[in-house]
């Protein structure tokens, strides 16, 4: 963006074009980032879901045991 707006560089046409190209690459990277994140998140949830459910049952079972003992 700084190249396009002539903040850095000499302001020549190729610097402006370079700034536009770098900016478009940045936009493409940002656009690809979210779907990749969602896929990795779903994979992680699938990998650990059973263990989390089992631990939650164990914890809630202990909590129920303590309340029943009082």
N, CA, C and O atoms as CSV, one atom per row, in Angstrom:
chain,resi,resn,atom,element,x,y,z
A,1,UNK,N,N,0.831,-1.177,0.000
A,1,UNK,CA,C,0.000,0.000,0.000
A,1,UNK,C,C,0.884,1.253,0.000
A,1,UNK,O,O,0.571,2.247,-0.655
A,2,UNK,N,N,1.980,1.186,0.738
A,2,UNK,CA,C,2.878,2.344,0.778
A,2,UNK,C,C,3.523,2.592,-0.587
A,2,UNK,O,O,3.753,3.740,-0.967
A,3,UNK,N,N,3.818,1.510,-1.327
A,3,UNK,CA,C,4.379,1.680,-2.662
A,3,UNK,C,C,3.346,2.321,-3.588
A,3,UNK,O,O,3.673,3.218,-4.365
A,4,UNK,N,N,2.106,1.859,-3.502
A,4,UNK,CA,C,1.044,2.388,-4.361
A,4,UNK,C,C,0.768,3.862,-4.050
A,4,UNK,O,O,0.541,4.664,-4.956
A,5,UNK,N,N,0.790,4.200,-2.788
A,5,UNK,CA,C,0.478,5.581,-2.390
A,5,UNK,C,C,1.712,6.490,-2.428
A,5,UNK,O,O,1.641,7.662,-2.061
A,6,UNK,N,N,2.826,5.942,-2.871
A,6,UNK,CA,C,4.077,6.684,-3.052
A,6,UNK,C,C,4.657,7.203,-1.742
A,6,UNK,O,O,5.338,8.228,-1.720
A,7,UNK,N,N,4.381,6.480,-0.634
A,7,UNK,CA,C,4.973,6.842,0.649
A,7,UNK,C,C,6.425,6.404,0.666
A,7,UNK,O,O,7.303,7.137,1.121
A,8,UNK,N,N,6.669,5.188,0.158
A,8,UNK,CA,C,8.040,4.734,-0.009
A,8,UNK,C,C,8.270,4.472,-1.489
A,8,UNK,O,O,7.320,4.251,-2.239
A,9,UNK,N,N,9.476,4.496,-1.892
A,9,UNK,CA,C,9.789,4.328,-3.311
A,9,UNK,C,C,9.865,5.678,-3.986
A,9,UNK,O,O,9.588,6.715,-3.383
A,10,UNK,N,N,10.246,5.641,-5.252
A,10,UNK,CA,C,10.441,6.899,-5.977
A,10,UNK,C,C,9.184,7.384,-6.694
A,10,UNK,O,O,9.216,8.436,-7.332
A,11,UNK,N,N,8.091,6.654,-6.605
A,11,UNK,CA,C,6.841,7.084,-7.214
A,11,UNK,C,C,6.728,6.766,-8.688
A,11,UNK,O,O,5.796,7.217,-9.353
A,12,UNK,N,N,7.674,5.989,-9.209
A,12,UNK,CA,C,7.610,5.636,-10.616
A,12,UNK,C,C,6.465,4.668,-10.861
A,12,UNK,O,O,5.925,4.080,-9.924
A,13,UNK,N,N,6.104,4.509,-12.110
A,13,UNK,CA,C,4.967,3.670,-12.478
A,13,UNK,C,C,5.207,2.216,-12.094
A,13,UNK,O,O,4.270,1.531,-11.682
A,14,UNK,N,N,6.432,1.730,-12.217
A,14,UNK,CA,C,6.666,0.328,-11.880
A,14,UNK,C,C,6.594,0.104,-10.379
A,14,UNK,O,O,6.224,-0.991,-9.955
A,15,UNK,N,N,6.933,1.098,-9.551
A,15,UNK,CA,C,6.785,0.981,-8.103
A,15,UNK,C,C,5.305,0.944,-7.716
A,15,UNK,O,O,4.907,0.185,-6.833
A,16,UNK,N,N,4.500,1.766,-8.380
A,16,UNK,CA,C,3.055,1.749,-8.127
A,16,UNK,C,C,2.486,0.392,-8.537
A,16,UNK,O,O,1.675,-0.184,-7.813
A,17,UNK,N,N,2.903,-0.116,-9.685
A,17,UNK,CA,C,2.431,-1.422,-10.138
A,17,UNK,C,C,2.880,-2.520,-9.177
A,17,UNK,O,O,2.113,-3.435,-8.879
A,18,UNK,N,N,4.105,-2.432,-8.698
A,18,UNK,CA,C,4.608,-3.398,-7.723
A,18,UNK,C,C,3.780,-3.335,-6.440
A,18,UNK,O,O,3.472,-4.372,-5.853
A,19,UNK,N,N,3.427,-2.156,-6.012
A,19,UNK,CA,C,2.593,-1.992,-4.825
A,19,UNK,C,C,1.218,-2.630,-5.002
A,19,UNK,O,O,0.686,-3.249,-4.080
A,20,UNK,N,N,0.650,-2.472,-6.193
A,20,UNK,CA,C,-0.660,-3.082,-6.470
A,20,UNK,C,C,-0.548,-4.604,-6.458
A,20,UNK,O,O,-1.393,-5.289,-5.881
A,21,UNK,N,N,0.492,-5.127,-7.095
A,21,UNK,CA,C,0.675,-6.588,-7.146
A,21,UNK,C,C,0.877,-7.149,-5.741
A,21,UNK,O,O,0.263,-8.155,-5.387
A,22,UNK,N,N,1.721,-6.517,-4.940
A,22,UNK,CA,C,1.955,-6.989,-3.573
A,22,UNK,C,C,0.668,-6.900,-2.754
A,22,UNK,O,O,0.381,-7.789,-1.952
A,23,UNK,N,N,-0.097,-5.845,-2.949
A,23,UNK,CA,C,-1.375,-5.704,-2.248
A,23,UNK,C,C,-2.355,-6.795,-2.628
A,23,UNK,O,O,-3.038,-7.341,-1.761
A,24,UNK,N,N,-2.438,-7.122,-3.907
A,24,UNK,CA,C,-3.346,-8.184,-4.350
A,24,UNK,C,C,-2.913,-9.545,-3.797
A,24,UNK,O,O,-3.753,-10.367,-3.429
A,25,UNK,N,N,-1.608,-9.775,-3.742
A,25,UNK,CA,C,-1.123,-11.014,-3.129
A,25,UNK,C,C,-1.499,-11.075,-1.645
A,25,UNK,O,O,-1.849,-12.138,-1.133
A,26,UNK,N,N,-1.426,-9.955,-0.973
A,26,UNK,CA,C,-1.821,-9.893,0.435
A,26,UNK,C,C,-3.303,-10.171,0.617
A,26,UNK,O,O,-3.692,-10.894,1.534
A,27,UNK,N,N,-4.135,-9.604,-0.250
A,27,UNK,CA,C,-5.579,-9.867,-0.192
A,27,UNK,C,C,-5.875,-11.341,-0.441
A,27,UNK,O,O,-6.724,-11.934,0.225
A,28,UNK,N,N,-5.172,-11.926,-1.401
A,28,UNK,CA,C,-5.378,-13.348,-1.701
A,28,UNK,C,C,-4.974,-14.209,-0.503
A,28,UNK,O,O,-5.668,-15.168,-0.166
A,29,UNK,N,N,-3.873,-13.876,0.128
A,29,UNK,CA,C,-3.438,-14.616,1.313
A,29,UNK,C,C,-4.444,-14.511,2.445
A,29,UNK,O,O,-4.710,-15.494,3.136
A,30,UNK,N,N,-5.003,-13.326,2.638
A,30,UNK,CA,C,-6.007,-13.145,3.684
A,30,UNK,C,C,-7.285,-13.905,3.359
A,30,UNK,O,O,-7.930,-14.446,4.257
A,31,UNK,N,N,-7.651,-13.949,2.097
A,31,UNK,CA,C,-8.863,-14.658,1.694
A,31,UNK,C,C,-8.710,-16.168,1.850
A,31,UNK,O,O,-9.678,-16.859,2.166
A,32,UNK,N,N,-7.534,-16.671,1.635
A,32,UNK,CA,C,-7.284,-18.113,1.758
A,32,UNK,C,C,-7.152,-18.519,3.230
A,32,UNK,O,O,-7.444,-19.660,3.587
A,33,UNK,N,N,-6.721,-17.601,4.069
A,33,UNK,CA,C,-6.456,-17.903,5.469
A,33,UNK,C,C,-7.683,-18.444,6.209
A,33,UNK,O,O,-7.557,-19.424,6.943
A,34,UNK,N,N,-8.855,-17.845,6.042
A,34,UNK,CA,C,-10.038,-18.256,6.809
A,34,UNK,C,C,-10.497,-19.677,6.489
A,34,UNK,O,O,-10.741,-20.447,7.418
A,35,UNK,N,N,-10.625,-20.059,5.214
A,35,UNK,CA,C,-11.007,-21.452,4.955
A,35,UNK,C,C,-9.983,-22.463,5.476
A,35,UNK,O,O,-10.359,-23.533,5.954
A,36,UNK,N,N,-8.710,-22.133,5.388
A,36,UNK,CA,C,-7.679,-23.033,5.904
A,36,UNK,C,C,-7.820,-23.156,7.424
A,36,UNK,O,O,-7.709,-24.252,7.973
A,37,UNK,N,N,-8.062,-22.042,8.095
A,37,UNK,CA,C,-8.269,-22.049,9.541
A,37,UNK,C,C,-9.464,-22.914,9.923
A,37,UNK,O,O,-9.378,-23.708,10.860
A,38,UNK,N,N,-10.583,-22.768,9.206
A,38,UNK,CA,C,-11.780,-23.552,9.501
A,38,UNK,C,C,-11.508,-25.043,9.334
A,38,UNK,O,O,-11.958,-25.847,10.150
A,39,UNK,N,N,-10.785,-25.416,8.298
A,39,UNK,CA,C,-10.472,-26.832,8.052
A,39,UNK,C,C,-9.593,-27.393,9.170
A,39,UNK,O,O,-9.835,-28.501,9.648
A,40,UNK,N,N,-8.590,-26.649,9.585
A,40,UNK,CA,C,-7.710,-27.095,10.664
A,40,UNK,C,C,-8.481,-27.184,11.979
A,40,UNK,O,O,-8.272,-28.115,12.757
A,41,UNK,N,N,-9.361,-26.233,12.229
A,41,UNK,CA,C,-10.165,-26.240,13.452
A,41,UNK,C,C,-11.079,-27.453,13.499
A,41,UNK,O,O,-11.169,-28.119,14.530
A,42,UNK,N,N,-11.756,-27.748,12.401
A,42,UNK,CA,C,-12.639,-28.912,12.352
A,42,UNK,C,C,-11.864,-30.208,12.538
A,42,UNK,O,O,-12.339,-31.126,13.207
A,43,UNK,N,N,-10.689,-30.287,11.959
A,43,UNK,CA,C,-9.854,-31.477,12.117
A,43,UNK,C,C,-9.455,-31.656,13.579
A,43,UNK,O,O,-9.489,-32.771,14.100
A,44,UNK,N,N,-9.081,-30.575,14.236
A,44,UNK,CA,C,-8.717,-30.631,15.651
A,44,UNK,C,C,-9.893,-31.004,16.531
A,44,UNK,O,O,-9.745,-31.777,17.478
A,45,UNK,N,N,-11.066,-30.455,16.222
A,45,UNK,CA,C,-12.265,-30.800,16.992
A,45,UNK,C,C,-12.586,-32.275,16.838
A,45,UNK,O,O,-12.928,-32.941,17.816
A,46,UNK,N,N,-12.482,-32.788,15.632
A,46,UNK,CA,C,-12.753,-34.197,15.388
A,46,UNK,C,C,-11.757,-35.100,16.097
A,46,UNK,O,O,-12.104,-36.187,16.560
A,47,UNK,N,N,-10.525,-34.640,16.173
A,47,UNK,CA,C,-9.470,-35.448,16.779
A,47,UNK,C,C,-9.652,-35.569,18.291
A,47,UNK,O,O,-9.419,-36.637,18.858
A,48,UNK,N,N,-10.063,-34.490,18.943
A,48,UNK,CA,C,-10.131,-34.465,20.395
A,48,UNK,C,C,-11.544,-34.498,20.967
A,48,UNK,O,O,-11.703,-34.477,22.187
A,49,UNK,N,N,-12.564,-34.549,20.133
A,49,UNK,CA,C,-13.945,-34.474,20.613
A,49,UNK,C,C,-14.267,-35.604,21.587
A,49,UNK,O,O,-14.849,-35.353,22.642
A,50,UNK,N,N,-13.908,-36.820,21.263
A,50,UNK,CA,C,-14.232,-37.954,22.129
A,50,UNK,C,C,-13.570,-37.791,23.499
A,50,UNK,O,O,-14.204,-38.013,24.531
A,51,UNK,N,N,-12.304,-37.405,23.502
A,51,UNK,CA,C,-11.590,-37.239,24.772
A,51,UNK,C,C,-12.209,-36.127,25.613
A,51,UNK,O,O,-12.315,-36.262,26.832
A,52,UNK,N,N,-12.612,-35.051,24.988
A,52,UNK,CA,C,-13.226,-33.937,25.715
A,52,UNK,C,C,-14.547,-34.371,26.329
A,52,UNK,O,O,-14.823,-34.051,27.485
A,53,UNK,N,N,-15.368,-35.093,25.575
A,53,UNK,CA,C,-16.647,-35.579,26.088
A,53,UNK,C,C,-16.426,-36.523,27.268
A,53,UNK,O,O,-17.124,-36.435,28.277
A,54,UNK,N,N,-15.456,-37.423,27.139
A,54,UNK,CA,C,-15.173,-38.360,28.231
A,54,UNK,C,C,-14.697,-37.626,29.481
A,54,UNK,O,O,-15.114,-37.960,30.590
A,55,UNK,N,N,-13.837,-36.639,29.314
A,55,UNK,CA,C,-13.374,-35.873,30.469
A,55,UNK,C,C,-14.518,-35.078,31.098
A,55,UNK,O,O,-14.597,-34.970,32.321
A,56,UNK,N,N,-15.394,-34.526,30.276
A,56,UNK,CA,C,-16.537,-33.784,30.805
A,56,UNK,C,C,-17.457,-34.709,31.589
A,56,UNK,O,O,-17.961,-34.332,32.648
A,57,UNK,N,N,-17.679,-35.908,31.084
A,57,UNK,CA,C,-18.509,-36.876,31.818
A,57,UNK,C,C,-17.846,-37.247,33.142
A,57,UNK,O,O,-18.514,-37.355,34.170
A,58,UNK,N,N,-16.539,-37.439,33.111
A,58,UNK,CA,C,-15.813,-37.788,34.328
A,58,UNK,C,C,-15.913,-36.671,35.361
A,58,UNK,O,O,-16.160,-36.925,36.540
A,59,UNK,N,N,-15.723,-35.449,34.915
A,59,UNK,CA,C,-15.786,-34.302,35.820
A,59,UNK,C,C,-17.193,-34.138,36.377
A,59,UNK,O,O,-17.362,-33.928,37.579
A,60,UNK,N,N,-18.199,-34.230,35.524
A,60,UNK,CA,C,-19.578,-34.061,35.997
A,60,UNK,C,C,-19.976,-35.215,36.899
A,60,UNK,O,O,-20.764,-35.024,37.825
A,61,UNK,N,N,-19.458,-36.398,36.654
A,61,UNK,CA,C,-19.720,-37.534,37.535
A,61,UNK,C,C,-19.120,-37.313,38.906
A,61,UNK,O,O,-19.742,-37.651,39.914
A,62,UNK,N,N,-17.922,-36.752,38.964
A,62,UNK,CA,C,-17.289,-36.439,40.241
A,62,UNK,C,C,-18.064,-35.357,40.963
A,62,UNK,O,O,-18.211,-35.412,42.184
A,63,UNK,N,N,-18.567,-34.366,40.223
A,63,UNK,CA,C,-19.337,-33.290,40.838
A,63,UNK,C,C,-20.635,-33.842,41.415
A,63,UNK,O,O,-21.048,-33.439,42.502
A,64,UNK,N,N,-21.285,-34.762,40.697
A,64,UNK,CA,C,-22.513,-35.367,41.189
A,64,UNK,C,C,-22.238,-36.214,42.422
A,64,UNK,O,O,-23.030,-36.212,43.364
A,65,UNK,N,N,-21.116,-36.943,42.426
A,65,UNK,CA,C,-20.755,-37.766,43.573
A,65,UNK,C,C,-20.540,-36.903,44.820
A,65,UNK,O,O,-20.959,-37.281,45.914
A,66,UNK,N,N,-19.902,-35.769,44.663
A,66,UNK,CA,C,-19.635,-34.886,45.807
A,66,UNK,C,C,-20.921,-34.292,46.350
A,66,UNK,O,O,-21.067,-34.162,47.565
A,67,UNK,N,N,-21.866,-33.924,45.476
A,67,UNK,CA,C,-23.126,-33.365,45.951
A,67,UNK,C,C,-24.000,-34.429,46.588
A,67,UNK,O,O,-24.749,-34.131,47.518
A,68,UNK,N,N,-23.925,-35.652,46.115
A,68,UNK,CA,C,-24.701,-36.737,46.702
A,68,UNK,C,C,-24.128,-37.155,48.051
A,68,UNK,O,O,-24.873,-37.635,48.907
A,69,UNK,N,N,-22.827,-36.987,48.262
A,69,UNK,CA,C,-22.187,-37.377,49.498
A,69,UNK,C,C,-22.511,-36.404,50.627
A,69,UNK,O,O,-22.457,-36.785,51.797
A,70,UNK,N,N,-22.844,-35.164,50.302
A,70,UNK,CA,C,-23.126,-34.153,51.337
A,70,UNK,C,C,-24.441,-34.338,51.923
A,70,UNK,O,O,-24.836,-33.576,52.807
